[in-house]
Amino acid sequence: MPKSQDKSKDDAAQAATSPLTNAAMLRDEDHTAELRRLAALQKLRELVPQDQPRLDGLCRVACLVTQSHAAGLAFMGDRFLYFASRFGHLPDRDVRGFAIKDLYRKLIFIPEARLSPGFGRINCFNGKFAAYQSMIAVAVHYEEQPVAMLACYSEHLRQSHATDVTACLNELAALAEAQLALEATLSDLARTAAFAVERVRVPAE
């Protein structure tokens, strides 16, 4: 029977190779998505200062709402985590080795981080974070990319958070997104205006 007519063999061969092909496609998609995310983060950090004391109050509210001991708004790089705003005892320098891809989602709750896969690479529970046992975090977006997180840390194990608590945390993250987007827009407008003034300025004689 010609190969073109032997559908069963063709389908079997395709099924055998499809997992590898799908895995490669997924890796490519993940890599492309990560490049877009890092580009948005780089743009935001160029337009907005890394320190955001105006958002410290928002972190305090998040801490109170979740009944946590500390809360912070942190930019998520590919190798570093930098807290731009904070309430409670959190690092004021870059944290190296932060790697929890799930934080790119809208909401993540870690009731016991030490049971999570890859715990050794989770620096948010090592060093200065050693006192904290659990964390709840919400992604903060810029240009539809998860560039930061609003995270609340507790010194106690937490089994869950009420629905109204998580809803409030999402609203606070939306406020942070709006504030960062506003500052980025104003900074971009200021740069554009300054450039325009330079172009039309007539040298003094």
C-alpha atoms as an extended CHARMM CRD file, in Angstrom:
* protein
*
       205  EXT
         1         1  MET       CA              0.0000000000        0.0000000000        0.0000000000  PROA      1               0.0000000000
         2         2  PRO       CA              1.4230000000        3.4690000000       -0.8400000000  PROA      2               0.0000000000
         3         3  LYS       CA              2.4920000000        5.5430000000        2.1140000000  PROA      3               0.0000000000
         4         4  SER       CA             -0.0470000000        8.2110000000        1.2890000000  PROA      4               0.0000000000
         5         5  GLN       CA             -2.8090000000        5.6310000000        1.6760000000  PROA      5               0.0000000000
         6         6  ASP       CA             -1.5190000000        4.0620000000        4.9170000000  PROA      6               0.0000000000
         7         7  LYS       CA             -3.0720000000        6.6020000000        7.2740000000  PROA      7               0.0000000000
         8         8  SER       CA             -2.5640000000        4.5450000000       10.4030000000  PROA      8               0.0000000000
         9         9  LYS       CA              1.2320000000        4.5120000000       10.0560000000  PROA      9               0.0000000000
        10        10  ASP       CA              1.3770000000        8.2000000000        9.1760000000  PROA      10              0.0000000000
        11        11  ASP       CA             -0.7690000000        9.0980000000       12.1640000000  PROA      11              0.0000000000
        12        12  ALA       CA              1.3460000000        6.9340000000       14.4680000000  PROA      12              0.0000000000
        13        13  ALA       CA              4.5570000000        8.5670000000       13.2800000000  PROA      13              0.0000000000
        14        14  GLN       CA              3.0810000000       12.0260000000       13.7080000000  PROA      14              0.0000000000
        15        15  ALA       CA              1.8400000000       11.1850000000       17.1900000000  PROA      15              0.0000000000
        16        16  ALA       CA              5.2820000000        9.9150000000       18.1590000000  PROA      16              0.0000000000
        17        17  THR       CA              7.0270000000       13.1430000000       17.1700000000  PROA      17              0.0000000000
        18        18  SER       CA              4.3480000000       15.6060000000       18.2480000000  PROA      18              0.0000000000
        19        19  PRO       CA              5.3550000000       15.7140000000       21.9730000000  PROA      19              0.0000000000
        20        20  LEU       CA              8.8840000000       16.8070000000       21.0640000000  PROA      20              0.0000000000
        21        21  THR       CA              7.5820000000       19.3420000000       18.5660000000  PROA      21              0.0000000000
        22        22  ASN       CA              5.0670000000       20.6910000000       21.0550000000  PROA      22              0.0000000000
        23        23  ALA       CA              7.7360000000       20.9590000000       23.7510000000  PROA      23              0.0000000000
        24        24  ALA       CA             10.0030000000       22.9350000000       21.4140000000  PROA      24              0.0000000000
        25        25  MET       CA              7.1270000000       25.2190000000       20.4470000000  PROA      25              0.0000000000
        26        26  LEU       CA              6.2920000000       25.8260000000       24.0840000000  PROA      26              0.0000000000
        27        27  ARG       CA              9.9290000000       26.6820000000       24.8580000000  PROA      27              0.0000000000
        28        28  ASP       CA              9.9870000000       29.1450000000       21.9660000000  PROA      28              0.0000000000
        29        29  GLU       CA              6.7380000000       30.7090000000       23.1180000000  PROA      29              0.0000000000
        30        30  ASP       CA              8.0130000000       30.9890000000       26.6860000000  PROA      30              0.0000000000
        31        31  HSD       CA             11.2520000000       32.5760000000       25.4740000000  PROA      31              0.0000000000
        32        32  THR       CA              9.3850000000       35.0840000000       23.2990000000  PROA      32              0.0000000000
        33        33  ALA       CA              6.9990000000       35.9310000000       26.1200000000  PROA      33              0.0000000000
        34        34  GLU       CA              9.9120000000       36.4290000000       28.5110000000  PROA      34              0.0000000000
        35        35  LEU       CA             11.6340000000       38.7680000000       26.0420000000  PROA      35              0.0000000000
        36        36  ARG       CA              8.4620000000       40.8530000000       25.7980000000  PROA      36              0.0000000000
        37        37  ARG       CA              8.1670000000       40.9380000000       29.5690000000  PROA      37              0.0000000000
        38        38  LEU       CA             11.7790000000       42.0030000000       30.0890000000  PROA      38              0.0000000000
        39        39  ALA       CA             11.4490000000       44.6830000000       27.3900000000  PROA      39              0.0000000000
        40        40  ALA       CA              8.4160000000       46.1540000000       29.1670000000  PROA      40              0.0000000000
        41        41  LEU       CA             10.2590000000       46.0040000000       32.4950000000  PROA      41              0.0000000000
        42        42  GLN       CA             13.3250000000       47.7360000000       31.0400000000  PROA      42              0.0000000000
        43        43  LYS       CA             11.1600000000       50.4910000000       29.5750000000  PROA      43              0.0000000000
        44        44  LEU       CA              9.3750000000       51.0020000000       32.8930000000  PROA      44              0.0000000000
        45        45  ARG       CA             12.6070000000       51.1570000000       34.8800000000  PROA      45              0.0000000000
        46        46  GLU       CA             14.0290000000       53.6970000000       32.4330000000  PROA      46              0.0000000000
        47        47  LEU       CA             10.9920000000       55.9410000000       32.8470000000  PROA      47              0.0000000000
        48        48  VAL       CA             10.2010000000       55.4330000000       36.5300000000  PROA      48              0.0000000000
        49        49  PRO       CA             12.6430000000       55.6790000000       39.4780000000  PROA      49              0.0000000000
        50        50  GLN       CA             13.2960000000       52.3770000000       41.2130000000  PROA      50              0.0000000000
        51        51  ASP       CA             12.3780000000       53.8000000000       44.6070000000  PROA      51              0.0000000000
        52        52  GLN       CA              8.6470000000       54.4480000000       44.9140000000  PROA      52              0.0000000000
        53        53  PRO       CA              7.9890000000       55.9210000000       48.3710000000  PROA      53              0.0000000000
        54        54  ARG       CA              4.5220000000       57.0220000000       47.2130000000  PROA      54              0.0000000000
        55        55  LEU       CA              3.5520000000       53.3640000000       47.0940000000  PROA      55              0.0000000000
        56        56  ASP       CA              4.8300000000       52.5600000000       50.5870000000  PROA      56              0.0000000000
        57        57  GLY       CA              1.3630000000       53.3390000000       51.9500000000  PROA      57              0.0000000000
        58        58  LEU       CA             -0.1660000000       50.8980000000       49.4990000000  PROA      58              0.0000000000
        59        59  CYS       CA              2.1870000000       48.2050000000       50.7860000000  PROA      59              0.0000000000
        60        60  ARG       CA              1.1360000000       49.0270000000       54.3270000000  PROA      60              0.0000000000
        61        61  VAL       CA             -2.5330000000       48.5940000000       53.4230000000  PROA      61              0.0000000000
        62        62  ALA       CA             -1.7280000000       45.2710000000       51.7240000000  PROA      62              0.0000000000
        63        63  CYS       CA              0.0730000000       44.1670000000       54.8690000000  PROA      63              0.0000000000
        64        64  LEU       CA             -2.8820000000       45.0590000000       57.0770000000  PROA      64              0.0000000000
        65        65  VAL       CA             -5.4550000000       43.5010000000       54.7600000000  PROA      65              0.0000000000
        66        66  THR       CA             -3.6270000000       40.1750000000       54.5940000000  PROA      66              0.0000000000
        67        67  GLN       CA             -2.5990000000       40.3200000000       58.2720000000  PROA      67              0.0000000000
        68        68  SER       CA              1.0220000000       39.8790000000       57.2330000000  PROA      68              0.0000000000
        69        69  HSD       CA              4.2400000000       41.1080000000       58.8050000000  PROA      69              0.0000000000
        70        70  ALA       CA              5.7230000000       42.7440000000       55.7090000000  PROA      70              0.0000000000
        71        71  ALA       CA              4.7000000000       43.7050000000       52.2040000000  PROA      71              0.0000000000
        72        72  GLY       CA              6.5810000000       45.0220000000       49.2210000000  PROA      72              0.0000000000
        73        73  LEU       CA              6.2500000000       46.0390000000       45.5970000000  PROA      73              0.0000000000
        74        74  ALA       CA              9.1670000000       44.5430000000       43.6700000000  PROA      74              0.0000000000
        75        75  PHE       CA             10.2930000000       44.6280000000       40.0650000000  PROA      75              0.0000000000
        76        76  MET       CA             10.9430000000       41.1070000000       38.7380000000  PROA      76              0.0000000000
        77        77  GLY       CA             14.0020000000       40.8570000000       36.5050000000  PROA      77              0.0000000000
        78        78  ASP       CA             15.3640000000       37.6780000000       34.9560000000  PROA      78              0.0000000000
        79        79  ARG       CA             17.8930000000       37.2470000000       37.7790000000  PROA      79              0.0000000000
        80        80  PHE       CA             17.0470000000       39.9060000000       40.3510000000  PROA      80              0.0000000000
        81        81  LEU       CA             14.1660000000       41.0890000000       42.4680000000  PROA      81              0.0000000000
        82        82  TYR       CA             14.2200000000       44.7520000000       43.5070000000  PROA      82              0.0000000000
        83        83  PHE       CA             11.8460000000       46.1710000000       46.1110000000  PROA      83              0.0000000000
        84        84  ALA       CA             10.7020000000       49.6040000000       44.9470000000  PROA      84              0.0000000000
        85        85  SER       CA              8.2770000000       50.0830000000       47.8560000000  PROA      85              0.0000000000
        86        86  ARG       CA              7.9780000000       48.2850000000       51.1380000000  PROA      86              0.0000000000
        87        87  PHE       CA              6.3850000000       48.1030000000       54.5580000000  PROA      87              0.0000000000
        88        88  GLY       CA              8.0950000000       46.0790000000       57.2530000000  PROA      88              0.0000000000
        89        89  HSD       CA             11.4870000000       44.4210000000       57.1850000000  PROA      89              0.0000000000
        90        90  LEU       CA             12.4160000000       43.8050000000       53.5480000000  PROA      90              0.0000000000
        91        91  PRO       CA             15.7270000000       44.1660000000       51.6730000000  PROA      91              0.0000000000
        92        92  ASP       CA             16.5770000000       47.5510000000       50.1530000000  PROA      92              0.0000000000
        93        93  ARG       CA             18.9430000000       46.0040000000       47.5990000000  PROA      93              0.0000000000
        94        94  ASP       CA             18.5970000000       43.6020000000       44.6870000000  PROA      94              0.0000000000
        95        95  VAL       CA             17.8000000000       40.0240000000       45.6340000000  PROA      95              0.0000000000
        96        96  ARG       CA             19.6340000000       37.5660000000       43.4040000000  PROA      96              0.0000000000
        97        97  GLY       CA             18.3860000000       34.1900000000       42.2450000000  PROA      97              0.0000000000
        98        98  PHE       CA             14.6650000000       34.8230000000       42.4750000000  PROA      98              0.0000000000
        99        99  ALA       CA             12.9390000000       32.1990000000       40.3110000000  PROA      99              0.0000000000
       100       100  ILE       CA              9.2430000000       31.5110000000       40.6970000000  PROA      100             0.0000000000
       101       101  LYS       CA              7.6570000000       31.5920000000       37.2670000000  PROA      101             0.0000000000
       102       102  ASP       CA              4.2020000000       31.1380000000       38.7720000000  PROA      102             0.0000000000
       103       103  LEU       CA              4.4360000000       34.7030000000       40.0780000000  PROA      103             0.0000000000
       104       104  TYR       CA              3.8590000000       35.8790000000       36.5140000000  PROA      104             0.0000000000
       105       105  ARG       CA              0.2500000000       34.8690000000       37.0190000000  PROA      105             0.0000000000
       106       106  LYS       CA             -2.3150000000       37.1560000000       38.5860000000  PROA      106             0.0000000000
       107       107  LEU       CA             -2.2560000000       35.5990000000       42.0560000000  PROA      107             0.0000000000
       108       108  ILE       CA             -0.1330000000       33.0400000000       43.8530000000  PROA      108             0.0000000000
       109       109  PHE       CA             -0.3430000000       31.8140000000       47.4250000000  PROA      109             0.0000000000
       110       110  ILE       CA              2.5110000000       29.8330000000       49.0010000000  PROA      110             0.0000000000
       111       111  PRO       CA              1.3130000000       28.4230000000       52.3380000000  PROA      111             0.0000000000
       112       112  GLU       CA              4.6470000000       26.7210000000       52.9650000000  PROA      112             0.0000000000
       113       113  ALA       CA              7.4330000000       27.7490000000       50.6190000000  PROA      113             0.0000000000
       114       114  ARG       CA              9.8410000000       25.1190000000       51.8970000000  PROA      114             0.0000000000
       115       115  LEU       CA              7.6500000000       22.4320000000       50.3550000000  PROA      115             0.0000000000
       116       116  SER       CA              7.7130000000       24.0770000000       46.9300000000  PROA      116             0.0000000000
       117       117  PRO       CA              9.8210000000       22.6240000000       44.0740000000  PROA      117             0.0000000000
       118       118  GLY       CA             13.1000000000       24.4570000000       43.6430000000  PROA      118             0.0000000000
       119       119  PHE       CA             12.9530000000       25.9330000000       47.1270000000  PROA      119             0.0000000000
       120       120  GLY       CA             16.7430000000       26.3130000000       47.1760000000  PROA      120             0.0000000000
       121       121  ARG       CA             16.4510000000       28.9260000000       44.4250000000  PROA      121             0.0000000000
       122       122  ILE       CA             13.7120000000       30.9230000000       46.1450000000  PROA      122             0.0000000000
       123       123  ASN       CA             15.6720000000       33.7000000000       47.7980000000  PROA      123             0.0000000000
       124       124  CYS       CA             12.5120000000       35.3520000000       49.0680000000  PROA      124             0.0000000000
       125       125  PHE       CA             12.6110000000       32.7810000000       51.8770000000  PROA      125             0.0000000000
       126       126  ASN       CA             16.3430000000       32.8160000000       52.5560000000  PROA      126             0.0000000000
       127       127  GLY       CA             18.7050000000       35.3060000000       54.1490000000  PROA      127             0.0000000000
       128       128  LYS       CA             16.7680000000       38.3620000000       55.2810000000  PROA      128             0.0000000000
       129       129  PHE       CA             13.5600000000       36.5180000000       54.4200000000  PROA      129             0.0000000000
       130       130  ALA       CA             14.2930000000       33.5800000000       56.7110000000  PROA      130             0.0000000000
       131       131  ALA       CA             11.7920000000       34.7650000000       59.3240000000  PROA      131             0.0000000000
       132       132  TYR       CA              8.8870000000       34.4900000000       56.8740000000  PROA      132             0.0000000000
       133       133  GLN       CA              6.9990000000       31.2280000000       56.4720000000  PROA      133             0.0000000000
       134       134  SER       CA              4.3580000000       32.0240000000       53.8660000000  PROA      134             0.0000000000
       135       135  MET       CA              3.6420000000       34.5020000000       51.1240000000  PROA      135             0.0000000000
       136       136  ILE       CA              0.7840000000       35.7230000000       48.9690000000  PROA      136             0.0000000000
       137       137  ALA       CA              1.6130000000       37.7620000000       45.8730000000  PROA      137             0.0000000000
       138       138  VAL       CA             -0.1840000000       39.4820000000       43.0240000000  PROA      138             0.0000000000
       139       139  ALA       CA              1.3650000000       40.3000000000       39.6520000000  PROA      139             0.0000000000
       140       140  VAL       CA              1.6530000000       43.9820000000       38.7180000000  PROA      140             0.0000000000
       141       141  HSD       CA              1.5540000000       44.6720000000       34.9810000000  PROA      141             0.0000000000
       142       142  TYR       CA              2.9280000000       47.3110000000       32.6380000000  PROA      142             0.0000000000
       143       143  GLU       CA              1.9380000000       47.2540000000       28.9790000000  PROA      143             0.0000000000
       144       144  GLU       CA              0.0960000000       44.0120000000       29.7500000000  PROA      144             0.0000000000
       145       145  GLN       CA              3.3050000000       42.3420000000       30.9480000000  PROA      145             0.0000000000
       146       146  PRO       CA              3.8760000000       41.0490000000       34.5240000000  PROA      146             0.0000000000
       147       147  VAL       CA              6.8430000000       43.2130000000       35.4560000000  PROA      147             0.0000000000
       148       148  ALA       CA              6.4760000000       43.3820000000       39.2380000000  PROA      148             0.0000000000
       149       149  MET       CA              4.6920000000       41.8120000000       42.1610000000  PROA      149             0.0000000000
       150       150  LEU       CA              2.9090000000       43.0250000000       45.2470000000  PROA      150             0.0000000000
       151       151  ALA       CA              3.8710000000       40.4380000000       47.8620000000  PROA      151             0.0000000000
       152       152  CYS       CA              2.8790000000       40.0120000000       51.4950000000  PROA      152             0.0000000000
       153       153  TYR       CA              5.0330000000       37.9360000000       53.8370000000  PROA      153             0.0000000000
       154       154  SER       CA              3.9370000000       36.2820000000       57.0800000000  PROA      154             0.0000000000
       155       155  GLU       CA              5.9920000000       34.8590000000       59.9030000000  PROA      155             0.0000000000
       156       156  HSD       CA              3.3220000000       32.2020000000       60.4160000000  PROA      156             0.0000000000
       157       157  LEU       CA              2.0260000000       29.4020000000       58.2380000000  PROA      157             0.0000000000
       158       158  ARG       CA             -1.2090000000       30.4110000000       56.5390000000  PROA      158             0.0000000000
       159       159  GLN       CA             -3.6630000000       27.8250000000       55.2990000000  PROA      159             0.0000000000
       160       160  SER       CA             -5.6510000000       30.1990000000       53.1270000000  PROA      160             0.0000000000
       161       161  HSD       CA             -6.8700000000       33.7520000000       52.5860000000  PROA      161             0.0000000000
       162       162  ALA       CA            -10.5040000000       34.8360000000       52.4060000000  PROA      162             0.0000000000
       163       163  THR       CA            -11.9820000000       35.7690000000       49.0450000000  PROA      163             0.0000000000
       164       164  ASP       CA            -12.4620000000       39.3960000000       50.0500000000  PROA      164             0.0000000000
       165       165  VAL       CA             -8.7920000000       39.5610000000       51.0690000000  PROA      165             0.0000000000
       166       166  THR       CA             -7.5470000000       38.3210000000       47.7110000000  PROA      166             0.0000000000
       167       167  ALA       CA            -10.0010000000       40.6320000000       45.9240000000  PROA      167             0.0000000000
       168       168  CYS       CA             -8.6570000000       43.5990000000       47.8870000000  PROA      168             0.0000000000
       169       169  LEU       CA             -5.0830000000       42.5750000000       47.0880000000  PROA      169             0.0000000000
       170       170  ASN       CA             -5.9480000000       42.4880000000       43.3860000000  PROA      170             0.0000000000
       171       171  GLU       CA             -7.4340000000       45.9800000000       43.6730000000  PROA      171             0.0000000000
       172       172  LEU       CA             -4.2780000000       47.2600000000       45.3550000000  PROA      172             0.0000000000
       173       173  ALA       CA             -2.2130000000       45.7470000000       42.5520000000  PROA      173             0.0000000000
       174       174  ALA       CA             -4.4180000000       47.5620000000       40.0420000000  PROA      174             0.0000000000
       175       175  LEU       CA             -3.7670000000       50.8230000000       41.8930000000  PROA      175             0.0000000000
       176       176  ALA       CA             -0.0270000000       50.1510000000       41.7440000000  PROA      176             0.0000000000
       177       177  GLU       CA             -0.2970000000       49.4730000000       38.0200000000  PROA      177             0.0000000000
       178       178  ALA       CA             -2.1540000000       52.7370000000       37.4880000000  PROA      178             0.0000000000
       179       179  GLN       CA              0.4070000000       54.7160000000       39.5140000000  PROA      179             0.0000000000
       180       180  LEU       CA              3.3850000000       53.2260000000       37.6680000000  PROA      180             0.0000000000
       181       181  ALA       CA              1.7220000000       53.7420000000       34.2840000000  PROA      181             0.0000000000
       182       182  LEU       CA              0.9360000000       57.3680000000       35.1610000000  PROA      182             0.0000000000
       183       183  GLU       CA              4.4980000000       58.1000000000       36.2510000000  PROA      183             0.0000000000
       184       184  ALA       CA              5.8690000000       56.4190000000       33.1270000000  PROA      184             0.0000000000
       185       185  THR       CA              3.5570000000       58.4750000000       30.9030000000  PROA      185             0.0000000000
       186       186  LEU       CA              4.4600000000       61.7520000000       32.6110000000  PROA      186             0.0000000000
       187       187  SER       CA              8.1570000000       60.9540000000       32.4090000000  PROA      187             0.0000000000
       188       188  ASP       CA              7.8660000000       60.1040000000       28.7170000000  PROA      188             0.0000000000
       189       189  LEU       CA              5.9800000000       63.3410000000       28.0260000000  PROA      189             0.0000000000
       190       190  ALA       CA              8.6170000000       65.3380000000       29.9090000000  PROA      190             0.0000000000
       191       191  ARG       CA             11.3900000000       63.7700000000       27.8570000000  PROA      191             0.0000000000
       192       192  THR       CA              9.5310000000       64.4400000000       24.6130000000  PROA      192             0.0000000000
       193       193  ALA       CA              8.9360000000       68.0720000000       25.6000000000  PROA      193             0.0000000000
       194       194  ALA       CA             12.5690000000       68.5850000000       26.5590000000  PROA      194             0.0000000000
       195       195  PHE       CA             13.7140000000       67.0960000000       23.2640000000  PROA      195             0.0000000000
       196       196  ALA       CA             11.3190000000       69.3700000000       21.3310000000  PROA      196             0.0000000000
       197       197  VAL       CA             12.5960000000       72.4530000000       23.1720000000  PROA      197             0.0000000000
       198       198  GLU       CA             16.1890000000       71.5410000000       22.3560000000  PROA      198             0.0000000000
       199       199  ARG       CA             15.3570000000       71.1950000000       18.6750000000  PROA      199             0.0000000000
       200       200  VAL       CA             13.6960000000       74.6160000000       18.3680000000  PROA      200             0.0000000000
       201       201  ARG       CA             16.0380000000       76.5070000000       20.6540000000  PROA      201             0.0000000000
       202       202  VAL       CA             17.9930000000       79.2220000000       18.8440000000  PROA      202             0.0000000000
       203       203  PRO       CA             21.5930000000       79.6000000000       20.0330000000  PROA      203             0.0000000000
       204       204  ALA       CA             22.1510000000       82.9550000000       21.7620000000  PROA      204             0.0000000000
       205       205  GLU       CA             24.3590000000       85.3550000000       19.7990000000  PROA      205             0.0000000000
